[in-house]
Amino acid sequence: MPKWLIARPAGFRGTALWAVTELPTRAITPLCVARLLARLLLWPSQPASALDAWAAVEVAFFLLYTLRKAHLSRQPAQIPTFALDRQPAEPSKLLGIVTFLELLAEAIGPGGDRAVEVAEWFMYKGGEARSPAWAELRAGNLGEWLAWAYWNADPAQVPATELEPLVGAVERWVREGAAELPALPPGYNAALFACRLTLDGLRCSHRPLFAYVVTHLACAAAAYASLRSRGFVRRRAGSLSFWHKPGAGASTDPRPLVFLGGLGVGLVSYLRLIDELEHHFPGRALLLVELEHLCMRLPLQHVPSPQDSVNALRHALELCGAEGAHFICHSFGTVVLSWLLRLAPEGCVQAATFVDPIPFLLFKSNVAVRFVYAPPRTPAEQVIPLA
């Protein structure tokens, strides 16, 4: 980012980034529709041009996106069965929420605002970019959130005898931290909604086909040329694609380095980091994993499950003659690393480095609400929707 832009206020930087990233991509499809309408109404007898063909393809791609979004929105979220087991509130669910609240209290510390921690899971309908105050919540709002969190269901699908003890436990926990807070009135504040990741409608944004041409072809070609020039060879382990550079024998540490990145346009955005890894760990074997479903590639590949991801990474290590490695992971890559730590055999992860980690404290609202629901507030958040 240029220095003159960094020196500007965050609001200005966010608007500037929106003007050069979001605005052009949002404008392409409406302009293509206008072009086709003008072509049909004003110049029907003229032969079609390359611009007309591109406009038609963009409009067809938008229709395909709309149909695909509607199809995915109708599909229920795949939740592990243990999270849906209907157990009485006593003792499992109630004991579980008491344990959760103890962990949350430890995470926010004695000076943390318990009311804010709960209220930040709620937002105003209509796009107002702030969370409500505790006093604006009602018992029904809290029940809506807890029915999702513990049953993946709407409140009407959960017996009141099971849900009400959980609502009471959360309310008592909040007021223990601030006795002056009022008790939640009964009822439901219809101006608010609880952020329920697996029950709310699919939140996604259309990007023109031209954007995917850039990310799928141009960025992939740049990464291919750059990594080949650095001595890497592209390989596959089942459906997993990765780049491998064997060790040069100069290192005293035989463990390979495995890098997994996050949402974006792929490994081309990590070239400087890759160079730094080679500089600071000379002679070490390097594996650079491409998570293609996170790189704005077409067609969208099947999104692997945690176990499938672990199996594929173990297969990649076997192809490179290694049983374990030092994993260095950034952003969403740290989620995959957490799967490895839980599901892979002992010795697979011999060292782990988390960069901008996601998997920690996911019971707080920060990641889910800011990443999926909240409108961008900073330049970094402005760029997130592009991925």
N, C-alpha and C positions, 0 to 999 in steps of 0.2 A: 504494500500500500504506500503511495507517495507520501513524503514527509508533510507536504502542505495539506494533505487530506487528514493525516493523523492529528495535526494541530487543531483541526476544527472540532467543535462540540460533537458529542456522540450522535445527537439527533440529526445534525447536518450530514455526518458521515453515513448514517443509515439511509437518509433520503437520497443522497448521491449514489450510493450503491444500488438502491432500488431503481433509480433512474437509468442506470447503465446495465442492470441485470434483469430485473423483473419486468420493467416497462417494455423493453423491446420484445421479449419472448411472449408477453401477454398480447402484444399488438399484432403479431404475425397472423394468427388465425382469423381475427375479425377483418384484417385487411384482405386476406385471401377470400373470405366470403364476399366482401364488397367487390373485389375484382371479378369474381364469377358472376355476381348479379349484374354488374355493369356490362360485362361481356355478353350476357344473355339478353339484356334489355336494350342496350344502346348499340352494340355492334354484333348482332346475331349472324350476319352474313360473312364476317371476316373469318379467315382460317385461324384455328387455334395456335397459340404460340407456346413456347417453352414456359413462359410465365403462367399461362393459363393451366398448363399441365401440372406445374408445381402447386398452384393454388388448389387445384382439384385434389391432389394427393394430400395436402395439408388438411383440407376439410374432411376427407375420408378418414384420415388418421384421428381427427377429433371425434368423429362419430364412433370409431372403433374404441377410443378411450372411454367415451360415455357408456357404451354397452358393456365394456369390461368392468368399469367401476360399478355399474348397477348389478352385474353378476356377482362380483366380490362382496358387495354390500349385503346381498341376500344370504351369503354363506355365514354360518355361525363360526365364531372364533374357536380355534382348536385349543382347548384348555386341558391340561393333564387331569386324568380322572380323579386323582386324589384331591384336587382342589374343588371337586363338585360333590364329593361324598356328603350326603345329607346326614349330619350328626346332630343330636340334641344340643342345645346351647350349653347345657351342663353335662359333663364338665369341659368337653373338648373345645368348642367354639369360644366359650367365655374364658376358659383358661388360656386359650390362644391369644385372645385380644389383650388380656392382662399382661402376658409375656411381651407382646408387641409393644404395648404402651410403656413398659419398663425399658425396653430397648430404645424406643424413641426418646424417652426422658433422658437416658444416658447419652444419646447422640446429640441432643440439643443443649445439654448441660443445665446446671441449676439456674442460669440466667435466661434460658430460652423461653420464648413465648409459646406456651402450649396451645392457646387459642388460635394463634396464627398458623401453627403447624397443621391444625385440622381445617381451618377456614381456607387455606390455600389450595385444598382439593376441590374448591367450588369456584365457579365463575358466573358472571352475569350473562344472561341471554342477550343477544344483540351485539356482541363483540366488544363490550366495554372492557378495557384492558386493565382490570384490577380485580383482586379477590375481595370478597365481602368481609365485613367485620363479624366477629362471633355473634354479636347481638342480632344480626340480620338472619342468622340461621334459625331453622325450626327443627323440631324433633323429626319431622318427616323428611327433611333434607338429609339429616344425619343417617336416618334409616335407609334412605335410597343409596347412599354411599356404602354403608356397611353391608347391605344386601348384595351389592356388586362384589365387594372385597372378599366376602366369605362364602357366597353362594353363586356368584356370577349370574345373578337373577335380579328381576325387578322386585320391589318390596311386596307387591301383591302376591308373589309366588312363594314368599317365606312366611310361615306362621308367626303371628305376633308374639306368641310365647317364646319363640326362639330369638326374634330380632330385638325386642324391647330390652332384654338384659344387656345386650351389646351396646345399644344406644345409651343406656344408663351408665355403663362402665366408662365409655368415652367422655360423657359429660362430667362424671365425678372426677376423672383424671384431669380434665381441663381446669375445673374449678379448684382442685387441690393446688394448682400452680398459681391461681389468682382468685382468691375467695370473693373478691368484689364483683366478679363477673356474674351476670344474671343467669338464672336457670333457663334452659331453652323452652320456649312456649310450645304447646302442641300445634299441630297443623303443618303447613307446607308453604314455603315462600316460592311462588311460581316464577319469580323474576330470576331465580338462580338455577343452576344445574350442577350436578356432581360430575366430575371428570371420571368416566368409566370406560377405560380403554377398549374393553372387549365387547361392550354393549352399544356404545355410541356409533353413529354412522361413520363410515370410512372417510377419513380426512386425507385428501390428496389434491394435487393441483395438476392441471393440464400443462404440458410443455409441447411446443410444436415439434414436428418431426425433424425440422432443421436442427433443433438443439441436440437431438439424439444422434444425428449425423455427425455433429461435432464431437460428442462424448464417445460414441461407439467407434467412429472411424479415426478422426483426427487425434484425439487423446490416446486411443489405443495404439495408433501408429507411432506417435511420439514416444510412448512408453516402450514399445517394441524396439525402436531404433536406439533409444538411449540405453536400455538395459543390455541389448546385444553389444553395443560399443563398450560396455563395462565388463564384458566377459560372461554374462549370464546366459543360460540356455533355458528356454521354456519347456516345461514338462507337464504331464498330467498324471494325477492319481485318481482314477475314476472320473467323477464329474468335477474334481477340483483342479484348477490350473495354478501353477506356481513356477517361479523362476529360480534356477539353482546355479550357484557358483561354487565349485568345489574348493576345499581348503588348499592353501598353497604350501602347507607343511611348515610354515614359519612360526605358527602359533603353538604355544605349549598347552593350550586348552583345546581338547578334541571336540568339545560340544559345538554343534552348529548353532548359528543364530537364525531364528525363524521370526520374520516380521509379518504382522497382520495389521492393515490399516482400517480406516473407518469409512463412513459415508463420503462420497465425493465422486471424482472422475477416475479413480484408480491410482496405480503406482506412480504415474507421471507427476503427481503432486508431492511425492515423497522422495524425489531424486536427491535433494540436498541431504536429507536424513540418511539415505542409503550411502551416500558418499562419506558422511561422518561416521557411520558404522564401520565402513571399510578402513577409514583412517585410524579409528581408535581401537579396532580389533583386527589388526593385520594378520592375514593368513587363515582366519576363521572361515569355515564354510558358511554360506548365506543362502537361506531359502526365503523368497518373497512371495507371499500367498496372495492370489487375486480372488477376492470375494466378489464375483461378477454380478451377483444380484444387488450389490450395493454401489455399483459403478455406473449407473444409468446406461446400461447396455441393452440392446434389442437383438433378438427377442428375449424377454425376461425368462431367465432360467428358473427351474424348480428351486425353491428356497429350502435348503437342507435343514433337517432337524438338528438339535444339539448332538445327538448320538451319531448321526450321519457325518456331521462336521468333524467330530472327534475321530471317527474311523478313517475319514479321508486324510486327515493330517497325520495320523499314525502311518497310513499307507505311504504318504509322501516321504516321511522319515525313513521308512524301510527301503524305498527306492533309492534313497541317498546313502544307504548303509549306516543309518544311525538309529538307536533305540530311544534316545531322549535328546532334548535340546534346551537352549536358553530362548524362551519366547519373549519377544519385545512387541507389545501390542498397543495400538492407539485407538481411542474412542470406541467405536463398536467392536473393534478387534479385541478389546479387553473383555467383552461379553463372551466371545469365543474362548478366550483364555480361561475365564471362570468355568466354562463347560469342561475344558481339559482338566482343570484342577479337581473337578468333582467326578468326572466320568472316565478319565484315562487311567490306565494302570500306573502303579507307583513307578517312578523312574522316567516316565515320559516327559514330564515338565521338571527339568533339573534346575532351572532358574526361571524366574518370572519378573518382568518389568512392565508395570502398568503406566501408560502415558495418557493423561486426561481420562481417567477411568470412569466407566459408567456403572459397573455392577454393585458398587458400595452404596449403602443407605437408600436402596430403591424404594423402601417403604415411605420415604419422604416424597413430597410432591415435586421437587425441583425438576427432575429429568422428565417425568411424564407430562406434567402440565406445561412446562416451558417449551418442550420440544414439539408437542403435538397440538396443544390448545392455544397457548398464549400468543398474541401477535408479537412480532419482533420489536425489541427495545434497544438493541445495540447493533453495530455493524456486523458482528459475528453472527448474531441471531438472524440478521437480514439475509445472510448467505445460506443458512440452513435449508430453507425451502427449495433451493435450487437442486439439492441432492435428492 
